[in-house]
Amino acid sequence: MFFKKSPKPYPRSFARRLTWRIMLTFLVLMGLASYIFYKVGKESFLIASENICSEYLESHTESVRRILSDIYVASVNTAPVIEEHLNQPDQLQDIMERMVELNPYLRSCGISFIENYYPQKGRWYCPYAVRNEDGSIEKRTIADAKHDYLKQEWFTQTLAQDSAQWSKPFFDDGNQEMPLVSYLIPIHDKQGRTVAVLGADLSLKWLSEKLCEGVLISYNSFNEDNDDDDFNDKEHIYFFIIDKEGNYIAHPDHKRVIKANYFAEARAASDSIAEYVGRQMTDRVQGQYNKEDNGNNLVINGQNSFIYYMPIKHIDWSIAFVIPTFMIQVILGIIGVVLMFLITLGLMIIFIVGHIVIKRSTLPIKLLSWAAGEIAKGQFNTPLPRVDSHDEIHLLRDSFERMQHSLTQYIAELQETTAQKSAIESELKIAHDIQMAMLPKTFPPYPERNDVDIYGMVTPAKGVGGDLFDFFIRDQQLFFCIGDVSGKGIPAALFMAVTRSLFRNIANHVTEPDHIVSTLNNALIDGNETNMFVTVFVGVLNLNTGHLQYCNGGHNAPLLVGRDVGALSCEPNLPIGVLADFKYKLQEVNLDQYTTIFLYTDGLNEAEDCNHKLFGDNRVWNIARQALADGAHQPEQLINRMNQAIHTYVGTAEQSDDLTMLAIQYTGTSNS
């Protein structure tokens, strides 16, 4: 037999050691996790809580602002209607009723006229509408000395200033338990005299209840005997609003609204931190205060608390969100206990189950461990042990045997293939580098010039390709070309290199694009036994005048992106390298300032996605139009947009053709 019985080389069981190591690892991790949870978890939870609270505060602040804005809009829209009906005093109550009916945030509204404005109505006249507790709207008239508004500050001040304003909070004359605030707007007659004051009333009690909806949390919230009227700051998360003097505008404890002052409470408690927070609020500063950030506790009504505050736009109010600290600590404690219980329970289960599973699973593997080790050393002919069980271990033994034969053959073939592939890849890399070195690669190519901007890129379908572009400036004229050689790979790359070199040599002595293309055509036909051809577009741009001369040799018509997006008109000339002495036609056009010429090969519009659908000319035009609309038709921006769009469209499909893009923008600015 291959294996003979011998003393155990390892006195300890692998399964037992593995189990204990896993357990020790889990113990260490559990200790570290507990420590990290206490330190990092607490900070993370507090940061998350701060973000949530800040967002919650902003949401409620926006809600209050919208309520005030709706009242403002309702008042501003109603004032002209009142002024049009001043000669119909009996209809004013209907207007007030309609105003309350259409604006659910309004508690009441009324028009307080100056003394004896309507002699038939008496000295006082105030048509009034109020929303009752049951939702019904009641029309009333204030016209007696008991409710003498003529000498009240809000009335006289609005008349004197002749401008709209928010009143100071006050209690309703008819209900001293109803705190209100009014938006006051003066009413003028046709002669422009201020004859009345329109007041739109917001119930501060209703506003306090609105703020508390969904946020009032209490340990007594599950107690049916809990009554919100007996509000306890120590047990709640809540909002409150104060004005610039610190008076409570809104508070869950309705007894504090108007009657209590934030600073008076802070001074009574000798709490300088609470006073500091109050000053921040009345100074219309947005912020927060907690012990973790500032080192000292903020005590509100004897309870350490976190507070988040921010001003309300368009009114001298600030809103605050208060959270007792112990609520955060209770949540952290509950999470910690639950996690510790789960970690301990999981550790026990892992120990029991893991030990059993590991011990049984590793027993058959011992028979293959030595053989696997020898094979790993490169001894592919090592004899394998016999396995009698007909299960996955037996399949593993057979797989080892097949692997031995496969590895032996594979290594031999791999060595030969690797050497060949390495040589080819090295040559392709050199060819690619040479080809790319022949093309312009520094952008902007003329940083000292401000009359032209150029950007281009070439992406071969293989290591090397047959697309080309080139440009240079001679005698204040920009000579440029773009071309696409038939075919791909090494042959196309060689033909491209010849074409580019010929263009440079010819354009250095010839100015007319049609002569350049004709000379290129005849030069490439001479000795062209492979019958290869090149679609080419050659242009000469006068940088002083913007006059463009060009000749197209069977290439895609460039786009002009300036005032609009359009294709440059091109004669249907043959590609070069097809017919000797072909007469290529010269064309001319004047470019407007900041017009971009976008040239490309068919690797753009004929790119295919996974379903072999073409990218198409329409998408090219649409991208150019969008770039123009966005003011992003500078060469680099335009090409980057095209490149991003083509990659998104193609996705994982293999590139089927070389892709080349060249963009030239004539800025029309004199070069300094």
C-alpha positions as CSV (number, residue, x, y, z in Angstrom):
1,M,0.0,0.0,0.0
2,F,1.1,3.5,-0.7
3,F,0.3,4.6,2.9
4,K,1.5,2.5,5.7
5,K,0.5,2.9,9.3
6,S,3.1,5.0,11.2
7,P,3.2,7.3,14.2
8,K,1.3,10.5,13.8
9,P,3.7,13.2,12.6
10,Y,1.4,15.8,14.3
11,P,0.2,15.1,17.8
12,R,-2.6,17.6,17.6
13,S,-5.7,17.3,15.4
14,F,-5.9,19.9,12.6
15,A,-9.6,20.1,13.0
16,R,-9.3,20.9,16.7
17,R,-6.5,23.4,16.1
18,L,-8.5,25.1,13.4
19,T,-11.6,25.3,15.6
20,W,-9.7,26.8,18.5
21,R,-8.0,29.3,16.2
22,I,-11.3,30.4,14.7
23,M,-12.7,30.7,18.2
24,L,-9.7,32.8,19.5
25,T,-10.0,35.0,16.4
26,F,-13.7,35.6,17.1
27,L,-13.0,36.3,20.7
28,V,-10.4,38.9,19.8
29,L,-12.6,40.4,17.1
30,M,-15.5,40.5,19.5
31,G,-13.4,42.4,22.1
32,L,-12.1,44.8,19.4
33,A,-15.6,45.1,18.0
34,S,-17.0,46.0,21.4
35,Y,-14.4,48.6,22.0
36,I,-14.7,50.1,18.5
37,F,-18.5,50.0,18.8
38,Y,-18.3,52.0,22.0
39,K,-15.9,54.6,20.6
40,V,-16.6,54.8,16.9
41,G,-20.2,53.5,16.9
42,K,-21.2,56.2,19.4
43,E,-19.6,58.9,17.3
44,S,-21.2,57.6,14.1
45,F,-24.6,57.4,15.7
46,L,-24.3,60.9,17.0
47,I,-23.2,62.2,13.6
48,A,-26.1,60.4,11.9
49,S,-28.4,61.7,14.6
50,E,-27.2,65.3,14.0
51,N,-27.7,65.0,10.3
52,I,-31.2,63.6,10.8
53,C,-32.1,66.3,13.3
54,S,-30.7,69.0,11.1
55,E,-32.7,67.8,8.2
56,Y,-35.8,67.5,10.4
57,L,-35.3,71.0,11.7
58,E,-34.9,72.4,8.1
59,S,-38.0,70.5,7.1
60,H,-40.1,72.0,9.9
61,T,-38.6,75.5,9.4
62,E,-39.6,75.3,5.7
63,S,-43.1,74.3,6.8
64,V,-43.4,77.3,9.1
65,R,-42.0,79.5,6.3
66,R,-44.6,78.2,3.8
67,I,-47.4,78.8,6.3
68,L,-46.3,82.4,6.8
69,S,-45.8,82.8,3.1
70,D,-49.3,81.5,2.4
71,I,-50.7,84.0,4.8
72,Y,-48.6,86.8,3.2
73,V,-49.8,85.8,-0.3
74,A,-53.4,85.6,0.8
75,S,-53.2,89.0,2.4
76,V,-51.5,90.7,-0.6
77,N,-53.9,89.1,-3.1
78,T,-57.0,90.1,-1.0
79,A,-56.0,93.7,-0.4
80,P,-56.7,94.9,-4.0
81,V,-60.1,93.1,-3.9
82,I,-61.0,95.0,-0.7
83,E,-59.9,98.3,-2.2
84,E,-62.2,97.7,-5.2
85,H,-65.2,97.1,-2.9
86,L,-64.7,100.0,-0.4
87,N,-67.9,101.5,-1.7
88,Q,-69.8,98.3,-0.9
89,P,-69.1,97.9,2.9
90,D,-71.8,95.1,3.3
91,Q,-69.8,92.8,0.9
92,L,-66.6,93.1,2.9
93,Q,-67.7,90.4,5.4
94,D,-68.2,88.0,2.5
95,I,-64.6,88.7,1.3
96,M,-63.3,88.0,4.7
97,E,-65.3,84.7,4.9
98,R,-63.9,83.7,1.5
99,M,-60.4,84.5,2.5
100,V,-60.6,82.3,5.6
101,E,-62.3,79.5,3.6
102,L,-59.6,79.4,0.9
103,N,-56.6,79.6,3.4
104,P,-56.6,76.7,5.9
105,Y,-53.8,78.2,7.8
106,L,-55.8,81.3,8.7
107,R,-57.6,81.3,12.0
108,S,-59.4,84.6,11.3
109,C,-59.1,87.9,9.4
110,G,-60.7,91.3,9.6
111,I,-60.6,94.9,8.1
112,S,-60.2,97.6,10.7
113,F,-61.4,101.0,9.3
114,I,-60.3,104.4,10.5
115,E,-62.7,106.3,12.7
116,N,-66.1,107.1,11.1
117,Y,-65.0,106.0,7.7
118,Y,-68.6,104.7,7.1
119,P,-70.8,107.2,9.1
120,Q,-73.7,104.9,8.8
121,K,-71.7,102.1,10.5
122,G,-70.6,104.2,13.4
123,R,-67.3,105.2,14.8
124,W,-65.9,101.6,14.7
125,Y,-66.3,99.3,11.8
126,C,-64.4,96.0,11.4
127,P,-66.0,93.2,9.3
128,Y,-64.5,90.0,10.6
129,A,-64.5,86.2,9.9
130,V,-63.2,83.5,12.2
131,R,-62.8,79.8,12.0
132,N,-64.5,78.0,14.9
133,E,-63.2,74.9,16.6
134,D,-65.5,72.7,14.6
135,G,-64.2,74.1,11.3
136,S,-67.2,76.3,10.5
137,I,-66.5,79.9,9.6
138,E,-68.5,82.6,11.4
139,K,-68.9,86.2,10.2
140,R,-68.8,89.0,12.8
141,T,-68.6,92.7,13.0
142,I,-66.6,94.7,15.6
143,A,-68.3,98.0,16.1
144,D,-68.3,99.0,19.7
145,A,-66.1,100.6,22.4
146,K,-65.5,97.3,24.1
147,H,-63.1,96.3,21.2
148,D,-61.6,99.8,20.6
149,Y,-58.9,99.0,18.1
150,L,-58.4,102.7,17.1
151,K,-55.9,103.3,19.9
152,Q,-54.1,100.0,19.7
153,E,-50.4,100.0,18.7
154,W,-50.7,97.6,15.8
155,F,-53.4,99.7,14.2
156,T,-51.8,103.2,14.7
157,Q,-48.3,101.9,13.8
158,T,-49.5,100.3,10.5
159,L,-51.4,103.5,9.6
160,A,-48.4,105.7,10.4
161,Q,-45.8,103.6,8.6
162,D,-48.2,102.8,5.7
163,S,-46.5,99.4,5.1
164,A,-47.2,95.8,5.6
165,Q,-45.8,94.1,8.7
166,W,-46.1,91.2,11.1
167,S,-47.7,92.2,14.4
168,K,-46.4,91.3,17.9
169,P,-48.0,88.2,19.3
170,F,-51.2,88.9,21.2
171,F,-54.2,87.2,22.8
172,D,-57.6,87.3,21.1
173,D,-60.0,89.9,22.6
174,G,-62.8,87.3,22.5
175,N,-60.7,84.4,23.8
176,Q,-57.8,85.2,26.1
177,E,-56.6,81.7,25.9
178,M,-56.0,82.0,22.1
179,P,-52.6,83.4,21.2
180,L,-52.4,85.0,17.8
181,V,-50.0,86.8,15.4
182,S,-51.3,88.9,12.5
183,Y,-50.0,90.0,9.1
184,L,-51.1,93.6,8.8
185,I,-51.4,95.3,5.4
186,P,-52.7,98.9,4.9
187,I,-55.8,99.5,2.7
188,H,-56.0,102.6,0.5
189,D,-59.0,104.3,-1.2
190,K,-59.0,105.6,-4.7
191,Q,-57.3,108.9,-3.6
192,G,-54.4,106.9,-2.1
193,R,-55.4,107.5,1.6
194,T,-54.8,104.8,4.1
195,V,-58.3,104.1,5.3
196,A,-58.1,100.6,6.9
197,V,-55.8,97.8,8.0
198,L,-56.3,94.2,6.9
199,G,-55.2,91.7,9.5
200,A,-54.7,88.0,8.8
201,D,-54.5,86.0,12.0
202,L,-52.4,82.9,12.6
203,S,-53.2,80.8,15.7
204,L,-50.0,80.2,17.7
205,K,-51.7,77.4,19.5
206,W,-52.4,75.7,16.2
207,L,-48.8,76.4,15.0
208,S,-47.5,74.8,18.2
209,E,-49.6,71.7,17.7
210,K,-48.5,71.6,14.0
211,L,-44.9,71.5,15.0
212,C,-45.5,68.7,17.4
213,E,-47.2,66.4,15.0
214,G,-45.2,63.3,14.6
215,V,-42.3,64.5,16.7
216,L,-43.6,64.5,20.3
217,I,-42.0,61.5,21.9
218,S,-42.4,60.6,25.5
219,Y,-41.8,57.6,27.8
220,N,-45.4,58.1,28.8
221,S,-46.6,58.0,25.2
222,F,-48.0,54.5,25.7
223,N,-49.9,55.5,28.8
224,E,-53.5,56.2,28.0
225,D,-53.6,58.7,30.9
226,N,-50.9,60.8,29.4
227,D,-52.1,64.3,28.7
228,D,-50.2,66.7,26.5
229,D,-51.5,69.6,28.5
230,D,-49.3,68.4,31.3
231,F,-46.2,68.8,29.2
232,N,-42.8,67.8,30.7
233,D,-39.7,69.0,28.9
234,K,-37.6,66.3,30.6
235,E,-39.4,63.5,28.8
236,H,-39.9,64.9,25.3
237,I,-38.3,65.7,22.0
238,Y,-40.0,68.9,20.8
239,F,-39.8,72.2,18.8
240,F,-40.2,75.7,20.0
241,I,-40.1,79.2,18.4
242,I,-39.0,82.5,19.9
243,D,-39.0,86.0,18.6
244,K,-36.1,88.5,18.7
245,E,-36.9,89.4,22.4
246,G,-36.9,85.7,23.4
247,N,-40.7,85.4,23.9
248,Y,-42.1,82.0,23.1
249,I,-44.1,82.1,19.8
250,A,-44.7,78.4,19.7
251,H,-44.2,75.7,22.3
252,P,-45.7,72.3,23.1
253,D,-46.6,73.8,26.6
254,H,-49.3,76.2,25.4
255,K,-49.1,78.0,28.8
256,R,-45.7,79.4,27.8
257,V,-46.7,80.9,24.5
258,I,-46.4,84.7,24.7
259,K,-46.5,84.5,28.6
260,A,-43.0,83.1,29.0
261,N,-39.6,84.3,27.9
262,Y,-36.6,82.0,27.0
263,F,-34.0,84.4,28.5
264,A,-36.0,84.8,31.7
265,E,-36.0,81.0,32.2
266,A,-32.3,80.8,31.4
267,R,-31.4,83.5,33.9
268,A,-33.6,82.0,36.5
269,A,-31.7,78.8,36.2
270,S,-28.3,80.7,36.1
271,D,-27.6,78.8,32.8
272,S,-25.0,80.8,30.8
273,I,-25.0,78.2,28.0
274,A,-28.7,78.4,27.5
275,E,-28.4,82.2,27.4
276,Y,-25.6,81.8,24.8
277,V,-27.8,79.6,22.7
278,G,-30.7,82.1,23.0
279,R,-28.4,85.0,21.8
280,Q,-27.4,82.9,18.8
281,M,-31.0,82.3,18.0
282,T,-32.0,86.0,18.3
283,D,-29.0,87.0,16.3
284,R,-30.4,84.7,13.5
285,V,-27.5,82.3,13.5
286,Q,-28.0,78.7,12.4
287,G,-26.2,76.1,14.6
288,Q,-26.4,73.4,17.2
289,Y,-25.1,72.7,20.7
290,N,-24.2,69.4,22.3
291,K,-21.7,68.2,25.0
292,E,-19.7,66.1,22.6
293,D,-18.8,69.2,20.4
294,N,-18.5,71.9,23.1
295,G,-17.5,70.0,26.3
296,N,-20.3,71.4,28.6
297,N,-23.8,70.3,29.0
298,L,-26.7,72.4,27.9
299,V,-29.4,72.1,30.6
300,I,-33.0,72.9,29.7
301,N,-35.4,72.6,32.6
302,G,-32.9,70.5,34.6
303,Q,-32.3,68.0,31.8
304,N,-29.1,67.7,29.7
305,S,-30.1,68.3,26.1
306,F,-29.0,68.6,22.5
307,I,-30.4,71.6,20.6
308,Y,-30.5,72.5,16.9
309,Y,-31.7,75.9,15.8
310,M,-32.0,78.1,12.8
311,P,-33.7,81.4,11.8
312,I,-37.0,81.5,9.9
313,K,-36.8,83.6,6.7
314,H,-38.6,86.9,6.3
315,I,-39.6,87.2,10.0
316,D,-37.7,87.8,13.3
317,W,-38.3,84.3,14.6
318,S,-35.9,81.4,15.3
319,I,-36.9,77.8,15.6
320,A,-35.2,75.2,17.8
321,F,-35.3,71.4,18.1
322,V,-34.6,70.0,21.6
323,I,-33.6,66.4,22.3
324,P,-32.9,65.2,25.9
325,T,-29.4,63.6,26.0
326,F,-30.6,60.5,27.9
327,M,-32.8,59.5,24.9
328,I,-29.7,59.2,22.7
329,Q,-27.9,57.3,25.4
330,V,-30.8,54.9,25.9
331,I,-30.9,54.1,22.2
332,L,-27.1,53.5,22.2
333,G,-27.4,51.3,25.2
334,I,-30.2,49.2,23.7
335,I,-28.2,48.7,20.5
336,G,-25.1,47.8,22.4
337,V,-26.9,45.1,24.5
338,V,-28.6,43.6,21.5
339,L,-25.3,43.4,19.6
340,M,-23.4,41.9,22.5
341,F,-26.1,39.2,22.9
342,L,-26.0,38.4,19.2
343,I,-22.2,38.2,19.2
344,T,-22.1,35.9,22.2
345,L,-24.9,33.7,20.8
346,G,-23.2,33.6,17.4
347,L,-19.9,32.7,19.0
348,M,-21.4,29.7,20.8
349,I,-23.1,28.4,17.7
350,I,-20.0,28.8,15.6
351,F,-17.9,26.9,18.1
352,I,-20.2,23.9,18.3
353,V,-21.2,23.6,14.6
354,G,-17.8,24.7,13.3
355,H,-15.9,22.0,15.3
356,I,-18.1,19.2,14.1
357,V,-18.2,20.3,10.5
358,I,-14.5,21.0,10.3
359,K,-13.5,17.7,11.9
360,R,-15.6,15.6,9.5
361,S,-14.8,17.6,6.4
362,T,-11.0,17.6,6.8
363,L,-10.6,13.9,7.5
364,P,-10.7,12.7,3.8
365,I,-8.5,15.5,2.7
366,K,-5.5,14.2,4.7
367,L,-5.2,11.4,2.1
368,L,-4.6,13.9,-0.7
369,S,-2.6,16.5,1.3
370,W,0.8,15.0,0.7
371,A,0.2,14.2,-3.0
372,A,-1.1,17.8,-3.5
373,G,2.0,19.2,-1.9
374,E,4.3,17.2,-4.2
375,I,2.3,18.3,-7.3
376,A,2.5,21.9,-6.0
377,K,6.3,21.5,-6.1
378,G,6.2,20.7,-9.8
379,Q,6.3,16.9,-9.4
380,F,3.5,16.2,-11.8
381,N,4.1,12.5,-11.9
382,T,3.7,12.0,-8.2
383,P,1.5,8.8,-7.6
384,L,-1.9,9.6,-6.0
385,P,-3.3,7.8,-3.0
386,R,-6.2,5.3,-3.3
387,V,-9.7,6.6,-2.3
388,D,-12.5,4.1,-1.9
389,S,-15.3,6.5,-1.1
390,H,-17.5,7.3,-4.1
391,D,-18.2,10.9,-3.5
392,E,-16.7,14.4,-4.1
393,I,-13.4,13.2,-2.6
394,H,-13.1,10.4,-5.1
395,L,-13.9,13.0,-7.8
396,L,-11.2,15.2,-6.4
397,R,-8.7,12.3,-6.6
398,D,-9.7,11.7,-10.3
399,S,-9.4,15.5,-10.9
400,F,-5.9,15.5,-9.5
401,E,-4.9,12.7,-11.9
402,R,-6.4,14.5,-14.9
403,M,-4.7,17.7,-13.7
404,Q,-1.3,16.0,-13.6
405,H,-1.6,15.1,-17.3
406,S,-3.1,18.4,-18.3
407,L,-0.4,20.4,-16.4
408,T,2.4,18.6,-18.0
409,Q,1.0,19.3,-21.5
410,Y,-0.1,22.8,-20.7
411,I,3.2,23.9,-19.3
412,A,5.0,22.8,-22.4
413,E,2.5,24.5,-24.7
414,L,2.4,27.6,-22.5
415,Q,6.2,28.1,-22.7
416,E,6.1,28.1,-26.4
417,T,3.0,30.2,-26.8
418,T,4.2,32.7,-24.2
419,A,7.4,33.3,-26.0
420,Q,5.6,33.8,-29.3
421,K,3.0,36.1,-27.8
422,S,5.6,38.1,-26.0
423,A,7.5,38.8,-29.2
424,I,4.3,39.8,-31.1
425,E,3.1,42.1,-28.3
426,S,6.5,43.7,-28.0
427,E,6.5,44.4,-31.7
428,L,2.9,45.7,-31.7
429,K,3.7,47.9,-28.7
430,I,6.7,49.4,-30.5
431,A,4.6,49.9,-33.7
432,H,1.8,51.6,-31.7
433,D,4.3,53.9,-30.0
434,I,5.9,54.8,-33.3
435,Q,2.5,55.5,-34.9
436,M,1.3,57.6,-32.0
437,A,4.5,59.6,-32.1
438,M,3.8,60.5,-35.7
439,L,0.5,62.1,-34.8
440,P,0.0,65.4,-32.8
441,K,-0.3,64.6,-29.1
442,T,0.4,67.9,-27.4
443,F,-2.8,69.9,-26.7
444,P,-3.2,72.8,-26.9
445,P,-0.6,72.6,-29.7
446,Y,-0.2,76.4,-29.9
447,P,-0.6,77.8,-26.4
448,E,0.9,81.1,-27.5
449,R,-1.9,81.7,-30.0
450,N,-5.4,82.9,-29.2
451,D,-6.9,82.8,-32.8
452,V,-7.3,79.0,-33.0
453,D,-8.0,76.1,-30.6
454,I,-7.3,72.5,-31.6
455,Y,-7.9,69.1,-30.0
456,G,-7.8,65.6,-31.5
457,M,-7.6,61.9,-30.5
458,V,-7.0,58.6,-32.2
459,T,-8.2,55.2,-30.8
460,P,-7.1,52.3,-32.9
461,A,-9.4,49.2,-33.1
462,K,-6.2,47.0,-32.8
463,G,-2.8,47.8,-31.4
464,V,-2.2,49.9,-34.5
465,G,-4.6,51.4,-36.9
466,G,-5.1,53.2,-40.2
467,D,-6.7,56.5,-39.1
468,L,-4.7,59.7,-39.2
469,F,-4.9,63.4,-38.6
470,D,-2.3,66.2,-38.8
471,F,-2.0,69.9,-38.8
472,F,0.6,72.7,-38.9
473,I,0.7,76.5,-39.4
474,R,2.6,78.1,-42.2
475,D,2.3,81.8,-43.2
476,Q,-0.6,82.4,-40.9
477,Q,-2.5,79.6,-42.4
478,L,-3.5,76.4,-40.6
479,F,-3.0,73.3,-42.8
480,F,-4.9,70.3,-41.5
481,C,-6.1,66.9,-42.7
482,I,-7.9,63.8,-41.5
483,G,-7.9,60.4,-43.2
484,D,-9.1,56.8,-42.9
485,V,-7.1,54.1,-44.6
486,S,-9.0,51.1,-45.9
487,G,-8.5,48.1,-43.6
488,K,-7.0,47.8,-40.1
489,G,-3.9,46.6,-38.4
490,I,-0.3,46.7,-39.6
491,P,-1.0,47.2,-43.4
492,A,-3.3,50.1,-42.7
493,A,-0.8,51.6,-40.2
494,L,2.0,51.5,-42.7
495,F,-0.2,53.1,-45.4
496,M,-1.3,55.7,-42.9
497,A,2.3,56.6,-42.1
498,V,3.1,57.1,-45.8
499,T,0.0,59.3,-46.3
500,R,0.8,61.5,-43.3
501,S,4.4,62.0,-44.4
502,L,3.3,62.8,-48.0
503,F,0.8,65.3,-46.6
504,R,3.5,67.1,-44.6
505,N,6.0,67.2,-47.6
506,I,3.4,68.4,-50.1
507,A,1.6,70.9,-47.9
508,N,5.0,72.6,-47.0
509,H,5.2,73.6,-50.7
510,V,1.6,73.7,-51.9
511,T,-1.1,76.0,-50.6
512,E,-4.3,74.9,-52.4
513,P,-6.1,71.9,-50.8
514,D,-7.2,70.5,-54.2
515,H,-3.6,70.5,-55.4
516,I,-2.5,68.8,-52.2
517,V,-5.1,66.1,-52.5
518,S,-4.3,65.5,-56.2
519,T,-0.6,65.2,-55.5
520,L,-1.3,62.8,-52.6
521,N,-3.6,60.7,-54.9
522,N,-1.0,60.3,-57.7
523,A,1.8,59.6,-55.2
524,L,-0.2,56.8,-53.4
525,I,-1.3,55.2,-56.7
526,D,2.3,54.8,-57.8
527,G,3.3,51.3,-56.7
528,N,0.1,50.6,-54.8
529,E,-0.1,46.9,-55.6
530,T,-2.3,46.1,-52.7
531,N,-5.0,48.5,-54.0
532,M,-5.4,50.3,-50.7
533,F,-7.0,53.7,-50.6
534,V,-7.6,56.5,-48.2
535,T,-10.6,58.8,-47.6
536,V,-9.2,62.2,-46.8
537,F,-10.3,65.7,-46.0
538,V,-7.7,68.5,-46.4
539,G,-8.3,72.1,-45.3
540,V,-6.4,75.4,-45.2
541,L,-7.7,78.0,-42.8
542,N,-6.6,81.6,-43.0
543,L,-6.2,82.6,-39.3
544,N,-6.4,86.3,-40.2
545,T,-9.7,86.3,-42.0
546,G,-11.4,82.9,-41.1
547,H,-11.5,82.0,-44.9
548,L,-11.4,78.2,-45.2
549,Q,-10.4,76.4,-48.4
550,Y,-10.9,72.7,-48.5
551,C,-11.0,69.6,-50.6
552,N,-12.8,66.3,-49.7
553,G,-11.6,63.0,-50.9
554,G,-14.5,60.6,-50.2
555,H,-14.4,61.4,-46.5
556,N,-17.3,62.1,-44.0
557,A,-18.4,65.7,-44.3
558,P,-17.2,67.7,-41.2
559,L,-19.7,69.4,-39.0
560,L,-19.7,73.2,-38.4
561,V,-20.7,74.0,-34.8
562,G,-21.2,77.8,-34.4
563,R,-24.4,79.7,-34.7
564,D,-26.0,76.4,-35.5
565,V,-24.9,72.8,-36.3
566,G,-24.6,71.9,-39.9
567,A,-22.6,69.7,-42.3
568,L,-20.0,71.4,-44.4
569,S,-20.9,71.1,-48.1
570,C,-18.6,68.6,-49.8
571,E,-18.2,67.5,-53.4
572,P,-18.4,63.7,-53.9
573,N,-14.8,63.3,-54.9
574,L,-13.1,59.8,-55.0
575,P,-10.9,58.6,-52.2
576,I,-7.2,59.0,-52.9
577,G,-5.3,56.0,-54.2
578,V,-8.2,54.9,-56.5
579,L,-7.9,56.7,-59.9
580,A,-4.8,58.5,-61.2
581,D,-5.1,62.1,-62.3
582,F,-8.5,62.5,-60.9
583,K,-9.6,66.2,-60.8
584,Y,-10.4,67.1,-57.2
585,K,-12.5,70.1,-56.7
586,L,-11.7,73.0,-54.4
587,Q,-14.4,74.5,-52.1
588,E,-14.4,77.6,-50.0
589,V,-16.3,79.0,-47.0
590,N,-15.9,81.9,-44.5
591,L,-16.1,80.9,-40.9
592,D,-17.8,83.0,-38.2
593,Q,-16.0,83.8,-35.0
594,Y,-15.9,80.9,-32.5
595,T,-17.1,78.3,-35.1
596,T,-15.8,74.8,-34.5
597,I,-14.9,72.4,-37.4
598,F,-15.6,68.9,-36.1
599,L,-13.9,66.2,-38.3
600,Y,-14.2,62.4,-37.7
601,T,-13.8,59.0,-39.3
602,D,-16.5,56.4,-39.7
603,G,-15.4,54.8,-36.5
604,L,-17.7,57.3,-34.8
605,N,-21.0,57.2,-36.7
606,E,-20.6,53.5,-37.6
607,A,-19.7,52.3,-34.1
608,E,-21.9,49.2,-33.1
609,D,-23.4,48.2,-29.8
610,C,-23.8,44.6,-28.6
611,N,-26.8,44.2,-31.0
612,H,-24.8,45.5,-34.0
613,K,-26.8,48.7,-34.2
614,L,-25.0,51.7,-35.5
615,F,-24.3,54.8,-33.5
616,G,-25.5,56.8,-36.5
617,D,-25.2,60.4,-37.8
618,N,-28.3,61.6,-35.9
619,R,-26.6,60.9,-32.6
620,V,-23.5,62.7,-33.7
621,W,-25.6,65.8,-34.7
622,N,-27.7,65.7,-31.5
623,I,-24.5,65.6,-29.3
624,A,-23.1,68.5,-31.2
625,R,-26.4,70.5,-30.9
626,Q,-26.5,69.8,-27.1
627,A,-22.9,70.9,-26.7
628,L,-23.6,74.1,-28.6
629,A,-26.7,74.7,-26.4
630,D,-24.6,74.1,-23.3
631,G,-21.9,76.5,-24.5
632,A,-19.5,73.6,-24.5
633,H,-18.5,73.4,-28.2
634,Q,-14.8,74.1,-27.6
635,P,-12.7,71.4,-29.2
636,E,-11.7,69.4,-26.2
637,Q,-15.1,69.6,-24.6
638,L,-16.9,68.6,-27.8
639,I,-14.6,65.6,-28.4
640,N,-14.8,64.5,-24.8
641,R,-18.6,64.5,-25.1
642,M,-18.5,62.5,-28.2
643,N,-16.0,60.1,-26.7
644,Q,-18.2,59.6,-23.6
645,A,-21.3,59.1,-25.6
646,I,-19.7,56.5,-27.9
647,H,-18.4,54.5,-24.9
648,T,-21.8,54.6,-23.2
649,Y,-23.5,53.5,-26.4
650,V,-21.0,50.7,-27.3
651,G,-20.8,49.4,-23.8
652,T,-19.0,46.0,-23.7
653,A,-19.1,45.5,-27.5
654,E,-15.6,45.1,-29.1
655,Q,-14.4,48.2,-31.1
656,S,-14.8,47.3,-34.8
657,D,-13.1,50.2,-36.5
658,D,-10.5,52.8,-35.7
659,L,-11.9,56.0,-34.2
660,T,-10.4,59.4,-34.9
661,M,-11.8,62.9,-34.1
662,L,-10.3,66.3,-34.7
663,A,-11.9,69.6,-33.7
664,I,-10.7,73.1,-34.7
665,Q,-12.2,76.3,-33.4
666,Y,-11.6,79.6,-35.1
667,T,-11.8,82.2,-32.4
668,G,-11.3,85.2,-34.7
669,T,-9.2,86.9,-32.1
670,S,-6.0,88.6,-33.4
671,N,-2.9,86.7,-32.3
672,S,-0.9,88.9,-29.9
